[in-house]
């Protein structure tokens, strides 16, 4: 639970990390080839397609401390 919202969190392995992303926790880049996490809302208020589009990539340590 995070801010009253249920999140689905999936690990992204280094081999799967084929794109660079901006981490919403620290605002810095997650480089290609760096294992990290992807999270999205589980409650589906916006619909599944919108939830998938709104997935966020986080550094592992940023997700833990946020
Ligand atoms: Zn981060």
PDB file of the backbone (N, CA, C, O) and the ligand in Angstrom, with CONECT records:
HET     ZN  A 101       1
ATOM      1  N   UNK A   1       0.852  -1.207   0.000  1.00  0.00           N
ATOM      2  CA  UNK A   1       0.000   0.000   0.000  1.00  0.00           C
ATOM      3  C   UNK A   1       0.876   1.240   0.000  1.00  0.00           C
ATOM      4  O   UNK A   1       1.907   1.292   0.671  1.00  0.00           O
ATOM      5  N   UNK A   2       0.455   2.221  -0.752  1.00  0.00           N
ATOM      6  CA  UNK A   2       1.204   3.459  -0.860  1.00  0.00           C
ATOM      7  C   UNK A   2       0.167   4.559  -1.066  1.00  0.00           C
ATOM      8  O   UNK A   2      -0.553   4.558  -2.064  1.00  0.00           O
ATOM      9  N   UNK A   3       0.091   5.477  -0.141  1.00  0.00           N
ATOM     10  CA  UNK A   3      -0.888   6.577  -0.214  1.00  0.00           C
ATOM     11  C   UNK A   3      -2.294   6.021  -0.449  1.00  0.00           C
ATOM     12  O   UNK A   3      -3.067   6.578  -1.229  1.00  0.00           O
ATOM     13  N   UNK A   4      -2.615   4.929   0.228  1.00  0.00           N
ATOM     14  CA  UNK A   4      -3.949   4.379   0.130  1.00  0.00           C
ATOM     15  C   UNK A   4      -4.248   3.667  -1.164  1.00  0.00           C
ATOM     16  O   UNK A   4      -5.379   3.239  -1.397  1.00  0.00           O
ATOM     17  N   UNK A   5      -3.236   3.536  -2.017  1.00  0.00           N
ATOM     18  CA  UNK A   5      -3.436   2.896  -3.313  1.00  0.00           C
ATOM     19  C   UNK A   5      -2.656   1.594  -3.343  1.00  0.00           C
ATOM     20  O   UNK A   5      -1.506   1.537  -2.906  1.00  0.00           O
ATOM     21  N   UNK A   6      -3.278   0.563  -3.855  1.00  0.00           N
ATOM     22  CA  UNK A   6      -2.601  -0.713  -4.022  1.00  0.00           C
ATOM     23  C   UNK A   6      -1.803  -0.677  -5.321  1.00  0.00           C
ATOM     24  O   UNK A   6      -2.317  -0.270  -6.362  1.00  0.00           O
ATOM     25  N   UNK A   7      -0.541  -1.105  -5.254  1.00  0.00           N
ATOM     26  CA  UNK A   7       0.314  -1.100  -6.446  1.00  0.00           C
ATOM     27  C   UNK A   7       0.743  -2.518  -6.782  1.00  0.00           C
ATOM     28  O   UNK A   7       1.016  -3.336  -5.903  1.00  0.00           O
ATOM     29  N   UNK A   8       0.791  -2.777  -8.056  1.00  0.00           N
ATOM     30  CA  UNK A   8       1.411  -4.007  -8.543  1.00  0.00           C
ATOM     31  C   UNK A   8       2.859  -3.661  -8.888  1.00  0.00           C
ATOM     32  O   UNK A   8       3.120  -2.714  -9.630  1.00  0.00           O
ATOM     33  N   UNK A   9       3.780  -4.425  -8.349  1.00  0.00           N
ATOM     34  CA  UNK A   9       5.200  -4.157  -8.571  1.00  0.00           C
ATOM     35  C   UNK A   9       5.837  -5.389  -9.193  1.00  0.00           C
ATOM     36  O   UNK A   9       5.692  -6.502  -8.687  1.00  0.00           O
ATOM     37  N   UNK A  10       6.533  -5.178 -10.281  1.00  0.00           N
ATOM     38  CA  UNK A  10       7.212  -6.282 -10.949  1.00  0.00           C
ATOM     39  C   UNK A  10       8.687  -5.940 -11.101  1.00  0.00           C
ATOM     40  O   UNK A  10       9.025  -4.802 -11.426  1.00  0.00           O
ATOM     41  N   UNK A  11       9.557  -6.893 -10.875  1.00  0.00           N
ATOM     42  CA  UNK A  11      10.980  -6.636 -11.109  1.00  0.00           C
ATOM     43  C   UNK A  11      11.302  -6.641 -12.598  1.00  0.00           C
ATOM     44  O   UNK A  11      10.723  -7.408 -13.366  1.00  0.00           O
ATOM     45  N   UNK A  12      12.219  -5.790 -12.990  1.00  0.00           N
ATOM     46  CA  UNK A  12      12.747  -5.776 -14.358  1.00  0.00           C
ATOM     47  C   UNK A  12      14.226  -6.129 -14.251  1.00  0.00           C
ATOM     48  O   UNK A  12      14.999  -5.412 -13.615  1.00  0.00           O
ATOM     49  N   UNK A  13      14.612  -7.232 -14.873  1.00  0.00           N
ATOM     50  CA  UNK A  13      16.000  -7.672 -14.771  1.00  0.00           C
ATOM     51  C   UNK A  13      16.895  -6.794 -15.640  1.00  0.00           C
ATOM     52  O   UNK A  13      16.421  -6.057 -16.505  1.00  0.00           O
ATOM     53  N   UNK A  14      18.181  -6.890 -15.393  1.00  0.00           N
ATOM     54  CA  UNK A  14      19.131  -6.119 -16.200  1.00  0.00           C
ATOM     55  C   UNK A  14      18.981  -6.454 -17.677  1.00  0.00           C
ATOM     56  O   UNK A  14      19.064  -5.572 -18.531  1.00  0.00           O
ATOM     57  N   UNK A  15      18.758  -7.739 -17.976  1.00  0.00           N
ATOM     58  CA  UNK A  15      18.635  -8.157 -19.377  1.00  0.00           C
ATOM     59  C   UNK A  15      17.371  -7.586 -20.012  1.00  0.00           C
ATOM     60  O   UNK A  15      17.329  -7.348 -21.220  1.00  0.00           O
ATOM     61  N   UNK A  16      16.329  -7.363 -19.187  1.00  0.00           N
ATOM     62  CA  UNK A  16      15.063  -6.842 -19.713  1.00  0.00           C
ATOM     63  C   UNK A  16      15.076  -5.325 -19.847  1.00  0.00           C
ATOM     64  O   UNK A  16      14.215  -4.757 -20.519  1.00  0.00           O
ATOM     65  N   UNK A  17      16.023  -4.675 -19.228  1.00  0.00           N
ATOM     66  CA  UNK A  17      16.042  -3.204 -19.195  1.00  0.00           C
ATOM     67  C   UNK A  17      16.673  -2.680 -20.478  1.00  0.00           C
ATOM     68  O   UNK A  17      17.865  -2.378 -20.532  1.00  0.00           O
ATOM     69  N   UNK A  18      15.840  -2.583 -21.503  1.00  0.00           N
ATOM     70  CA  UNK A  18      16.324  -2.212 -22.833  1.00  0.00           C
ATOM     71  C   UNK A  18      16.123  -0.730 -23.137  1.00  0.00           C
ATOM     72  O   UNK A  18      16.548  -0.243 -24.184  1.00  0.00           O
ATOM     73  N   UNK A  19      15.477  -0.018 -22.219  1.00  0.00           N
ATOM     74  CA  UNK A  19      15.237   1.409 -22.422  1.00  0.00           C
ATOM     75  C   UNK A  19      15.646   2.151 -21.165  1.00  0.00           C
ATOM     76  O   UNK A  19      15.664   1.582 -20.073  1.00  0.00           O
ATOM     77  N   UNK A  20      15.973   3.414 -21.325  1.00  0.00           N
ATOM     78  CA  UNK A  20      16.242   4.251 -20.157  1.00  0.00           C
ATOM     79  C   UNK A  20      14.932   4.884 -19.705  1.00  0.00           C
ATOM     80  O   UNK A  20      14.098   5.250 -20.532  1.00  0.00           O
ATOM     81  N   UNK A  21      14.755   5.011 -18.419  1.00  0.00           N
ATOM     82  CA  UNK A  21      13.535   5.575 -17.847  1.00  0.00           C
ATOM     83  C   UNK A  21      13.926   6.629 -16.822  1.00  0.00           C
ATOM     84  O   UNK A  21      15.053   6.641 -16.327  1.00  0.00           O
ATOM     85  N   UNK A  22      12.989   7.508 -16.510  1.00  0.00           N
ATOM     86  CA  UNK A  22      13.199   8.462 -15.433  1.00  0.00           C
ATOM     87  C   UNK A  22      12.484   7.955 -14.198  1.00  0.00           C
ATOM     88  O   UNK A  22      11.288   7.668 -14.242  1.00  0.00           O
ATOM     89  N   UNK A  23      13.199   7.845 -13.113  1.00  0.00           N
ATOM     90  CA  UNK A  23      12.633   7.362 -11.859  1.00  0.00           C
ATOM     91  C   UNK A  23      11.844   8.486 -11.189  1.00  0.00           C
ATOM     92  O   UNK A  23      12.388   9.571 -10.979  1.00  0.00           O
ATOM     93  N   UNK A  24      10.570   8.250 -10.847  1.00  0.00           N
ATOM     94  CA  UNK A  24       9.785   9.305 -10.187  1.00  0.00           C
ATOM     95  C   UNK A  24      10.202   9.527  -8.738  1.00  0.00           C
ATOM     96  O   UNK A  24       9.812  10.524  -8.130  1.00  0.00           O
ATOM     97  N   UNK A  25      10.982   8.619  -8.183  1.00  0.00           N
ATOM     98  CA  UNK A  25      11.396   8.780  -6.798  1.00  0.00           C
ATOM     99  C   UNK A  25      12.479   9.831  -6.643  1.00  0.00           C
ATOM    100  O   UNK A  25      12.431  10.646  -5.722  1.00  0.00           O
ATOM    101  N   UNK A  26      13.454   9.816  -7.539  1.00  0.00           N
ATOM    102  CA  UNK A  26      14.598  10.726  -7.424  1.00  0.00           C
ATOM    103  C   UNK A  26      14.726  11.650  -8.624  1.00  0.00           C
ATOM    104  O   UNK A  26      15.529  12.583  -8.605  1.00  0.00           O
ATOM    105  N   UNK A  27      13.929  11.397  -9.687  1.00  0.00           N
ATOM    106  CA  UNK A  27      13.976  12.252 -10.864  1.00  0.00           C
ATOM    107  C   UNK A  27      15.187  12.009 -11.747  1.00  0.00           C
ATOM    108  O   UNK A  27      15.409  12.744 -12.709  1.00  0.00           O
ATOM    109  N   UNK A  28      15.977  10.981 -11.432  1.00  0.00           N
ATOM    110  CA  UNK A  28      17.165  10.685 -12.208  1.00  0.00           C
ATOM    111  C   UNK A  28      16.907   9.513 -13.137  1.00  0.00           C
ATOM    112  O   UNK A  28      15.922   8.787 -13.001  1.00  0.00           O
ATOM    113  N   UNK A  29      17.818   9.350 -14.083  1.00  0.00           N
ATOM    114  CA  UNK A  29      17.631   8.318 -15.090  1.00  0.00           C
ATOM    115  C   UNK A  29      17.964   6.933 -14.560  1.00  0.00           C
ATOM    116  O   UNK A  29      18.883   6.756 -13.761  1.00  0.00           O
ATOM    117  N   UNK A  30      17.189   5.947 -15.027  1.00  0.00           N
ATOM    118  CA  UNK A  30      17.527   4.542 -14.842  1.00  0.00           C
ATOM    119  C   UNK A  30      18.162   4.103 -16.153  1.00  0.00           C
ATOM    120  O   UNK A  30      17.495   4.068 -17.187  1.00  0.00           O
ATOM    121  N   UNK A  31      19.416   3.777 -16.115  1.00  0.00           N
ATOM    122  CA  UNK A  31      20.146   3.484 -17.341  1.00  0.00           C
ATOM    123  C   UNK A  31      19.746   2.137 -17.923  1.00  0.00           C
ATOM    124  O   UNK A  31      19.257   1.254 -17.218  1.00  0.00           O
ATOM    125  N   UNK A  32      19.964   2.003 -19.217  1.00  0.00           N
ATOM    126  CA  UNK A  32      19.759   0.723 -19.898  1.00  0.00           C
ATOM    127  C   UNK A  32      20.652  -0.325 -19.242  1.00  0.00           C
ATOM    128  O   UNK A  32      21.822  -0.073 -18.958  1.00  0.00           O
ATOM    129  N   UNK A  33      20.081  -1.503 -19.008  1.00  0.00           N
ATOM    130  CA  UNK A  33      20.855  -2.598 -18.442  1.00  0.00           C
ATOM    131  C   UNK A  33      20.928  -2.597 -16.933  1.00  0.00           C
ATOM    132  O   UNK A  33      21.669  -3.386 -16.347  1.00  0.00           O
ATOM    133  N   UNK A  34      20.162  -1.713 -16.290  1.00  0.00           N
ATOM    134  CA  UNK A  34      20.136  -1.662 -14.828  1.00  0.00           C
ATOM    135  C   UNK A  34      18.836  -2.300 -14.345  1.00  0.00           C
ATOM    136  O   UNK A  34      17.750  -1.867 -14.728  1.00  0.00           O
ATOM    137  N   UNK A  35      18.946  -3.321 -13.509  1.00  0.00           N
ATOM    138  CA  UNK A  35      17.761  -3.958 -12.940  1.00  0.00           C
ATOM    139  C   UNK A  35      17.000  -2.953 -12.085  1.00  0.00           C
ATOM    140  O   UNK A  35      17.603  -2.202 -11.319  1.00  0.00           O
ATOM    141  N   UNK A  36      15.673  -2.940 -12.214  1.00  0.00           N
ATOM    142  CA  UNK A  36      14.860  -1.983 -11.467  1.00  0.00           C
ATOM    143  C   UNK A  36      13.460  -2.572 -11.273  1.00  0.00           C
ATOM    144  O   UNK A  36      13.258  -3.772 -11.462  1.00  0.00           O
ATOM    145  N   UNK A  37      12.505  -1.737 -10.902  1.00  0.00           N
ATOM    146  CA  UNK A  37      11.136  -2.186 -10.665  1.00  0.00           C
ATOM    147  C   UNK A  37      10.184  -1.381 -11.524  1.00  0.00           C
ATOM    148  O   UNK A  37      10.435  -0.214 -11.825  1.00  0.00           O
ATOM    149  N   UNK A  38       9.093  -2.009 -11.916  1.00  0.00           N
ATOM    150  CA  UNK A  38       8.021  -1.276 -12.576  1.00  0.00           C
ATOM    151  C   UNK A  38       6.767  -1.435 -11.719  1.00  0.00           C
ATOM    152  O   UNK A  38       6.461  -2.531 -11.248  1.00  0.00           O
ATOM    153  N   UNK A  39       6.054  -0.347 -11.525  1.00  0.00           N
ATOM    154  CA  UNK A  39       4.885  -0.351 -10.644  1.00  0.00           C
ATOM    155  C   UNK A  39       3.718   0.361 -11.320  1.00  0.00           C
ATOM    156  O   UNK A  39       3.891   1.346 -12.037  1.00  0.00           O
ATOM    157  N   UNK A  40       2.532  -0.168 -11.069  1.00  0.00           N
ATOM    158  CA  UNK A  40       1.325   0.499 -11.560  1.00  0.00           C
ATOM    159  C   UNK A  40       0.183   0.215 -10.607  1.00  0.00           C
ATOM    160  O   UNK A  40       0.234  -0.719  -9.808  1.00  0.00           O
ATOM    161  N   UNK A  41      -0.834   1.027 -10.705  1.00  0.00           N
ATOM    162  CA  UNK A  41      -1.958   0.918  -9.785  1.00  0.00           C
ATOM    163  C   UNK A  41      -2.738  -0.358 -10.026  1.00  0.00           C
ATOM    164  O   UNK A  41      -3.001  -0.747 -11.164  1.00  0.00           O
ATOM    165  N   UNK A  42      -3.100  -1.001  -8.923  1.00  0.00           N
ATOM    166  CA  UNK A  42      -3.851  -2.251  -9.020  1.00  0.00           C
ATOM    167  C   UNK A  42      -5.351  -2.025  -8.975  1.00  0.00           C
ATOM    168  O   UNK A  42      -6.123  -2.946  -9.240  1.00  0.00           O
ATOM    169  N   UNK A  43      -5.777  -0.803  -8.640  1.00  0.00           N
ATOM    170  CA  UNK A  43      -7.219  -0.618  -8.445  1.00  0.00           C
ATOM    171  C   UNK A  43      -7.971  -0.383  -9.750  1.00  0.00           C
ATOM    172  O   UNK A  43      -9.196  -0.500  -9.788  1.00  0.00           O
ATOM    173  N   UNK A  44      -7.244  -0.052 -10.823  1.00  0.00           N
ATOM    174  CA  UNK A  44      -7.879   0.001 -12.134  1.00  0.00           C
ATOM    175  C   UNK A  44      -8.925   1.084 -12.303  1.00  0.00           C
ATOM    176  O   UNK A  44      -9.824   0.942 -13.132  1.00  0.00           O
ATOM    177  N   UNK A  45      -8.833   2.175 -11.533  1.00  0.00           N
ATOM    178  CA  UNK A  45      -9.854   3.223 -11.656  1.00  0.00           C
ATOM    179  C   UNK A  45      -9.864   3.847 -13.041  1.00  0.00           C
ATOM    180  O   UNK A  45     -10.899   4.335 -13.496  1.00  0.00           O
ATOM    181  N   UNK A  46      -8.733   3.835 -13.708  1.00  0.00           N
ATOM    182  CA  UNK A  46      -8.652   4.449 -15.033  1.00  0.00           C
ATOM    183  C   UNK A  46      -8.838   3.428 -16.147  1.00  0.00           C
ATOM    184  O   UNK A  46      -8.829   3.781 -17.326  1.00  0.00           O
ATOM    185  N   UNK A  47      -9.004   2.182 -15.780  1.00  0.00           N
ATOM    186  CA  UNK A  47      -9.088   1.132 -16.789  1.00  0.00           C
ATOM    187  C   UNK A  47      -7.723   0.505 -16.990  1.00  0.00           C
ATOM    188  O   UNK A  47      -6.696   1.157 -16.802  1.00  0.00           O
ATOM    189  N   UNK A  48      -7.717  -0.758 -17.371  1.00  0.00           N
ATOM    190  CA  UNK A  48      -6.452  -1.483 -17.460  1.00  0.00           C
ATOM    191  C   UNK A  48      -5.488  -0.859 -18.460  1.00  0.00           C
ATOM    192  O   UNK A  48      -4.288  -0.781 -18.194  1.00  0.00           O
ATOM    193  N   UNK A  49      -5.996  -0.414 -19.606  1.00  0.00           N
ATOM    194  CA  UNK A  49      -5.107   0.137 -20.631  1.00  0.00           C
ATOM    195  C   UNK A  49      -4.417   1.392 -20.100  1.00  0.00           C
ATOM    196  O   UNK A  49      -3.215   1.579 -20.288  1.00  0.00           O
ATOM    197  N   UNK A  50      -5.196   2.252 -19.433  1.00  0.00           N
ATOM    198  CA  UNK A  50      -4.618   3.473 -18.888  1.00  0.00           C
ATOM    199  C   UNK A  50      -3.614   3.143 -17.792  1.00  0.00           C
ATOM    200  O   UNK A  50      -2.578   3.798 -17.672  1.00  0.00           O
ATOM    201  N   UNK A  51      -3.918   2.140 -17.003  1.00  0.00           N
ATOM    202  CA  UNK A  51      -2.988   1.753 -15.941  1.00  0.00           C
ATOM    203  C   UNK A  51      -1.666   1.272 -16.527  1.00  0.00           C
ATOM    204  O   UNK A  51      -0.599   1.599 -16.007  1.00  0.00           O
ATOM    205  N   UNK A  52      -1.732   0.510 -17.589  1.00  0.00           N
ATOM    206  CA  UNK A  52      -0.500   0.036 -18.216  1.00  0.00           C
ATOM    207  C   UNK A  52       0.301   1.207 -18.769  1.00  0.00           C
ATOM    208  O   UNK A  52       1.527   1.236 -18.664  1.00  0.00           O
ATOM    209  N   UNK A  53      -0.406   2.179 -19.362  1.00  0.00           N
ATOM    210  CA  UNK A  53       0.280   3.336 -19.916  1.00  0.00           C
ATOM    211  C   UNK A  53       0.915   4.173 -18.814  1.00  0.00           C
ATOM    212  O   UNK A  53       1.894   4.881 -19.049  1.00  0.00           O
ATOM    213  N   UNK A  54       0.354   4.087 -17.609  1.00  0.00           N
ATOM    214  CA  UNK A  54       0.832   4.900 -16.498  1.00  0.00           C
ATOM    215  C   UNK A  54       1.851   4.163 -15.638  1.00  0.00           C
ATOM    216  O   UNK A  54       2.168   4.608 -14.535  1.00  0.00           O
ATOM    217  N   UNK A  55       2.358   3.056 -16.125  1.00  0.00           N
ATOM    218  CA  UNK A  55       3.367   2.339 -15.350  1.00  0.00           C
ATOM    219  C   UNK A  55       4.579   3.229 -15.135  1.00  0.00           C
ATOM    220  O   UNK A  55       4.949   4.029 -15.994  1.00  0.00           O
ATOM    221  N   UNK A  56       5.187   3.070 -13.968  1.00  0.00           N
ATOM    222  CA  UNK A  56       6.344   3.880 -13.629  1.00  0.00           C
ATOM    223  C   UNK A  56       7.511   2.986 -13.294  1.00  0.00           C
ATOM    224  O   UNK A  56       7.364   1.980 -12.599  1.00  0.00           O
ATOM    225  N   UNK A  57       8.658   3.356 -13.787  1.00  0.00           N
ATOM    226  CA  UNK A  57       9.879   2.596 -13.512  1.00  0.00           C
ATOM    227  C   UNK A  57      10.642   3.281 -12.381  1.00  0.00           C
ATOM    228  O   UNK A  57      10.869   4.491 -12.407  1.00  0.00           O
ATOM    229  N   UNK A  58      11.024   2.494 -11.406  1.00  0.00           N
ATOM    230  CA  UNK A  58      11.687   2.998 -10.199  1.00  0.00           C
ATOM    231  C   UNK A  58      13.017   2.283 -10.005  1.00  0.00           C
ATOM    232  O   UNK A  58      13.162   1.102 -10.319  1.00  0.00           O
ATOM    233  N   UNK A  59      13.996   3.039  -9.472  1.00  0.00           N
ATOM    234  CA  UNK A  59      15.172   2.363  -8.915  1.00  0.00           C
ATOM    235  C   UNK A  59      14.692   1.496  -7.747  1.00  0.00           C
ATOM    236  O   UNK A  59      13.747   1.859  -7.047  1.00  0.00           O
ATOM    237  N   UNK A  60      15.332   0.378  -7.547  1.00  0.00           N
ATOM    238  CA  UNK A  60      14.926  -0.494  -6.436  1.00  0.00           C
ATOM    239  C   UNK A  60      15.015   0.230  -5.098  1.00  0.00           C
ATOM    240  O   UNK A  60      14.113   0.114  -4.269  1.00  0.00           O
ATOM    241  N   UNK A  61      16.090   0.972  -4.886  1.00  0.00           N
ATOM    242  CA  UNK A  61      16.254   1.632  -3.589  1.00  0.00           C
ATOM    243  C   UNK A  61      15.269   2.789  -3.440  1.00  0.00           C
ATOM    244  O   UNK A  61      14.841   3.081  -2.323  1.00  0.00           O
ATOM    245  N   UNK A  62      14.902   3.448  -4.522  1.00  0.00           N
ATOM    246  CA  UNK A  62      13.958   4.567  -4.419  1.00  0.00           C
ATOM    247  C   UNK A  62      12.562   4.052  -4.059  1.00  0.00           C
ATOM    248  O   UNK A  62      11.847   4.689  -3.285  1.00  0.00           O
ATOM    249  N   UNK A  63      12.178   2.913  -4.611  1.00  0.00           N
ATOM    250  CA  UNK A  63      10.869   2.349  -4.277  1.00  0.00           C
ATOM    251  C   UNK A  63      10.827   1.994  -2.792  1.00  0.00           C
ATOM    252  O   UNK A  63       9.814   2.223  -2.130  1.00  0.00           O
ATOM    253  N   UNK A  64      11.910   1.440  -2.269  1.00  0.00           N
ATOM    254  CA  UNK A  64      11.916   1.015  -0.873  1.00  0.00           C
ATOM    255  C   UNK A  64      11.794   2.183   0.085  1.00  0.00           C
ATOM    256  O   UNK A  64      11.115   2.076   1.106  1.00  0.00           O
ATOM    257  N   UNK A  65      12.436   3.288  -0.223  1.00  0.00           N
ATOM    258  CA  UNK A  65      12.456   4.393   0.726  1.00  0.00           C
ATOM    259  C   UNK A  65      11.301   5.371   0.513  1.00  0.00           C
ATOM    260  O   UNK A  65      10.994   6.156   1.410  1.00  0.00           O
ATOM    261  N   UNK A  66      10.653   5.338  -0.657  1.00  0.00           N
ATOM    262  CA  UNK A  66       9.618   6.328  -0.952  1.00  0.00           C
ATOM    263  C   UNK A  66       8.400   6.147  -0.053  1.00  0.00           C
ATOM    264  O   UNK A  66       7.432   6.899  -0.166  1.00  0.00           O
TER     265      UNK A  66
HETATM  266 ZN    ZN A 101      15.414   6.733  -8.323  1.00  0.00          ZN
END
